């Protein structure tokens, strides 16, 4: 369950493990784990965050996550999102500009024993107010979060106030590295610096097949390898390879290989 008021402040609470959501970070976000833990995986590295840990996620990146409740309890977290419109207004108001330097990782762990962490905890006291649509406190709390974030990590101004879109990159290499993320073709197009029509055109020139067909076949090929060589379970494989649910994965796998993945 998530209580969200506009795309700015979110209070999350889950009683069972959750992998829900698209693997695309559309806006910069500041997060704090209240209870349980969450695991991030950017395709290269994986990290698990415990209660009390603070993190920052960069927009325009792909990231998988698993939210796990504490034993006999719940998973709870607080997130503060920053849209481009809000950050442009903040930049004009306070005079912050980006210096152009960009870190590579889609997420960054922040100092937990800090004023910013204490601020995130304090938001719990305002949950009933902040979950009311149109609450005047929302913009105030967002600004407080940014000011405290920049006090803790001044270099993040280069990230927060960079309003450029992704540039055109090597499509083939990007897709081979990121095919397992659960995002739509329009997201892949955007992240490779192309319009949707340009992406489809370049994709077929590169792979000689449409994006949708290639993604399905590439994911199934990897699933077969993980089942036969790595001996992974079906329940572990399908969410890792961008399938929405087990039934969709099992149907597609059986159609290609002639047997259910559980029989491999």
C-alpha positions in Angstrom: 0.0 0.0 0.0 1.2 3.5 -0.8 -0.2 6.8 0.3 0.7 9.3 -2.3 -0.2 13.0 -2.6 0.7 14.2 -6.0 4.1 12.8 -7.1 5.9 14.5 -4.2 5.8 12.6 -0.9 5.0 8.9 -0.6 4.5 6.8 2.5 4.8 3.1 1.6 3.6 0.1 3.7 3.8 -3.5 2.6 2.9 -6.7 4.5 4.3 -9.0 1.9 7.4 -8.9 -0.3 6.8 -6.5 -3.2 8.5 -6.2 -6.6 5.8 -4.0 -8.1 6.4 -1.1 -10.3 8.2 -0.2 -13.5 12.0 -0.4 -13.3 12.4 3.2 -14.6 13.2 6.2 -12.3 11.3 9.1 -13.8 12.1 11.7 -11.2 14.9 12.3 -8.7 13.9 10.8 -5.3 15.1 10.8 -1.7 14.2 7.8 0.3 14.4 6.5 3.9 13.8 3.0 5.2 11.6 2.9 8.3 11.2 -0.9 8.7 12.0 -4.0 6.8 14.6 -3.7 4.0 14.8 -3.0 0.3 17.2 -4.3 -2.3 18.3 -2.3 -5.3 19.8 -3.9 -8.4 21.0 -1.8 -11.3 22.0 -4.7 -13.5 25.6 -4.6 -12.4 25.5 -4.3 -8.6 23.1 -5.1 -5.8 22.7 -3.5 -2.4 20.3 -4.1 0.5 19.2 -1.2 2.7 18.2 -1.7 6.3 16.0 0.4 8.6 17.4 3.9 9.2 19.3 4.0 5.9 18.9 7.0 3.5 19.4 7.0 -0.2 19.0 9.2 -3.3 17.9 7.9 -6.8 18.7 9.7 -10.0 16.1 10.2 -12.7 16.4 8.6 -16.2 17.9 5.3 -14.9 16.8 1.7 -14.7 16.7 0.1 -11.3 15.1 -3.1 -9.9 14.0 -3.2 -6.3 12.5 -5.7 -3.8 10.7 -4.4 -0.7 10.8 -7.0 2.1 8.9 -6.7 5.4 10.6 -7.4 8.7 9.9 -10.8 10.3 6.3 -10.7 11.6 6.0 -7.1 10.6 5.8 -4.7 7.7 7.9 -2.8 5.3 7.7 1.0 5.6 9.5 3.7 3.8 9.2 7.4 3.0 10.1 8.9 -0.3 10.2 12.5 -1.5 10.1 13.0 -5.2 11.4 16.0 -7.2 9.8 16.7 -10.6 11.7 18.7 -13.2 9.2 21.5 -12.9 9.6 21.8 -9.2 13.4 21.8 -9.5 13.4 24.5 -12.2 11.4 26.7 -9.9 13.8 25.9 -7.0 16.8 26.7 -9.2 15.4 30.1 -10.1 14.5 30.9 -6.5 17.8 29.9 -4.9 20.2 30.3 -7.8 21.5 26.7 -7.9 22.9 25.5 -11.3 24.4 22.3 -12.5 28.2 22.1 -13.1 27.7 19.2 -15.5 29.5 16.5 -13.6 27.4 13.3 -13.3 27.9 10.1 -11.3 27.3 6.8 -13.0 25.3 4.9 -10.5 21.4 5.3 -10.5 21.4 5.4 -6.7 23.6 6.8 -3.9 23.6 5.8 -0.2 23.7 8.9 2.1 24.9 9.4 5.6 22.3 8.0 8.0 23.3 9.9 11.1 22.5 13.3 9.7 20.0 16.1 9.9 18.5 14.9 6.6 17.8 11.5 8.1 16.2 13.1 11.2 14.1 15.3 8.8 12.8 12.2 7.0 11.8 10.6 10.3 10.0 13.8 11.2 7.8 13.4 8.2 6.0 10.5 9.9 4.5 13.1 12.3 3.0 14.9 9.3 1.6 11.9 7.4 -2.1 12.6 8.0 -1.6 16.2 6.8 0.8 15.5 3.9 -1.6 12.8 2.5 -4.3 15.4 2.1 -4.6 16.6 -1.6 -3.5 20.2 -2.0 -1.8 20.5 1.4 0.3 23.7 1.4 2.9 21.9 3.5 4.0 19.7 0.5 6.1 22.3 -1.3 7.5 23.5 2.0 8.6 20.0 2.9 10.1 19.4 -0.5 12.2 22.6 -0.3 13.4 21.6 3.1 14.4 18.2 1.8 16.4 19.7 -1.1 18.2 22.3 1.1 19.2 19.6 3.6 20.2 17.2 0.9 22.5 19.9 -0.7 24.0 20.7 2.8 24.8 17.0 3.2 26.0 16.4 -0.4 26.7 19.7 -2.2 27.9 17.9 -5.3 24.3 16.7 -6.0 23.5 20.1 -7.4 25.1 18.9 -10.6 22.5 16.1 -10.7 19.4 17.9 -9.4 19.7 20.9 -11.7 20.7 19.1 -14.9 17.6 19.4 -17.0 19.0 17.8 -20.2 17.5 14.7 -21.8 19.6 11.5 -22.5 21.8 11.8 -25.6 21.9 9.3 -28.4 23.9 6.2 -27.5 24.8 2.8 -28.9 21.5 1.0 -29.1 22.8 -2.6 -29.4 25.1 -2.4 -26.4 22.4 -0.7 -24.3 19.8 -3.3 -25.0 22.1 -6.2 -24.4 22.9 -4.7 -21.0 19.3 -3.7 -20.0 16.9 -6.1 -21.7 15.9 -7.7 -18.3 14.4 -4.5 -17.0 10.6 -4.3 -16.9 10.0 -1.1 -18.9 8.1 -0.2 -22.0 9.7 0.3 -25.4 9.0 4.0 -25.2 11.3 4.1 -22.1 14.1 2.3 -23.9 13.7 4.7 -26.8 14.0 7.7 -24.5 17.0 6.4 -22.6 18.9 5.7 -25.9 18.2 9.3 -27.0 15.7 8.5 -29.7 12.1 9.1 -30.6 9.9 6.0 -30.6 9.8 5.8 -34.4 13.6 6.4 -34.6 14.2 3.7 -32.0 12.1 1.1 -33.8 13.9 1.9 -37.1 17.4 1.7 -35.6 16.4 -1.4 -33.6 15.4 -3.4 -36.7 18.6 -2.3 -38.5 20.6 -3.6 -35.6 18.8 -6.8 -34.7 16.7 -7.6 -37.8 13.6 -8.0 -35.7 11.1 -5.8 -33.9 11.9 -4.6 -30.3 9.0 -6.6 -28.8 9.9 -9.9 -30.4 13.6 -9.4 -29.6 13.0 -8.6 -26.0 10.8 -11.7 -25.5 13.2 -14.1 -27.2 16.3 -12.6 -25.4 14.6 -12.9 -22.0 13.5 -16.5 -22.8 17.0 -17.5 -23.9 18.4 -16.1 -20.6 15.6 -17.9 -18.7 16.6 -21.2 -20.3 20.2 -20.7 -19.3 19.4 -19.8 -15.7 17.1 -22.8 -15.4 19.5 -25.4 -17.0 22.9 -24.1 -16.0 22.4 -22.0 -12.8 19.5 -24.2 -11.5 17.5 -21.2 -10.5 13.8 -21.5 -9.6 11.0 -20.2 -11.8 9.8 -17.9 -9.1 13.2 -16.3 -8.9 13.7 -16.0 -12.7 10.6 -14.4 -14.1 10.7 -11.1 -12.1 14.5 -10.8 -12.8 13.9 -11.0 -16.5 11.2 -8.3 -16.9 8.1 -10.6 -17.0 5.0 -9.1 -15.4 3.9 -12.4 -13.8 4.6 -16.1 -13.6 1.7 -17.2 -15.9 2.9 -14.9 -18.7 6.4 -16.2 -18.4 5.3 -19.9 -18.2 3.1 -19.5 -21.3 5.8 -17.8 -23.4 8.4 -20.3 -22.3 6.3 -23.4 -23.1 5.4 -21.9 -26.5 9.1 -21.6 -27.3 10.6 -24.7 -25.7 7.7 -27.1 -25.8 7.5 -27.6 -22.0 6.8 -25.7 -18.9 9.8 -24.0 -17.2 9.0 -26.0 -14.0 9.7 -29.2 -16.0 13.2 -28.2 -17.1 
